[in-house]
Amino acid sequence: MQNEIEPIKAAPTAHSLQTELDGIKNILEEALYEMGYDEALVDVLIEMNVIDFDNVNDTGAIKYQLEEHYGESIVWDDSLEEKVVIECFEVFLTGELGEIWRASKGKTFRERIRDMIASSIEKLGLKAVLRYDLVKDGAPLSEEWQGIKRNLTVDYGKFYSEIPYIDIIIYTPEDLRVVAVIRCDVNLKNQIKNMVYWKLKLQTDEDTSTIKFYLVTTDLDGTLKITDVPKKGRAIVETELDGTYVLTRENLQESDKVKLFEHFIEDFKKVIEENQ
């Protein structure tokens, strides 16, 4: 009888260094688990040679190297997934797409995507703004942004209202009509149901029912991959969202609803032209 694989523990003891790939993955998985991340990052971090495994023998040393490389904020504030992906695409993306990615000044995934599409969106006579800018504490909103926020708010009655949990809002500057929203996620694990909820909430209100709902992702955990049959997450985004666009170094089986990110602007332009 084969031995069962021992589950990852929340507080593992020190490990002797193993040179085999399985041993490297094990200690890295445990360190990520302690930091609140899942195993989706393991292969990427190994491939990028972020960790010097010659100088570690426990999870504490792994976490120290991650904090040194990406900054201490990854343990409580900024997303490690976003920082890994941004660094990865700095090297991977080529051509015009790569130039725009590297030229963008945003530190997070959603800001990079906004910066990459902003110029093309403006050429269509539209504007793009981050949800974060509409809800962050600080200076009062401009009349334009107040109008965008008002036109996107979901009303739950006299006691509560909320802006959908999306990341980028595309709108017409003349009448502040919201044309589309974009959700940006590097890892789709446990996120798809939340997206579908907000898509359905927008559809049920006459004032927001025409808003297109898009997803931009790196699909770090492979939710959108197809082997023999599509995974549940892939089937849901194919059915419920208006389009999913993927930044990935892996082979992607594309469809009418799930494509590489390079197709986003051309597809969006067609949607705008069809609705004019």
Secondary structure, DSSP 4 states (H G I P E B T S, - for coil): -PPPPPPPPSSPPP-----SHHHHHHHHHHHHHHTT--GGGHHHHHHTT-S-GGG-SSHHHHHHHHHHHH-GGGGTTS-HHHHHHHHHHHHH--HHHHHHHHH---SSHHHHHHHHHHHHHHHTT-EEEEHHHHHSSSSPPPHHHHHHHHHHPEE-STT-EE--S-SEEEEETTTTEEEEEEEEES--TTTHHHHHHHHHHHHHSTTTTT-EEEEEE--TT-TT-BSSSB-HHHHHHHHHSSEEEE--SS-----SSEEEGGGHHHHHHHHHHHT-
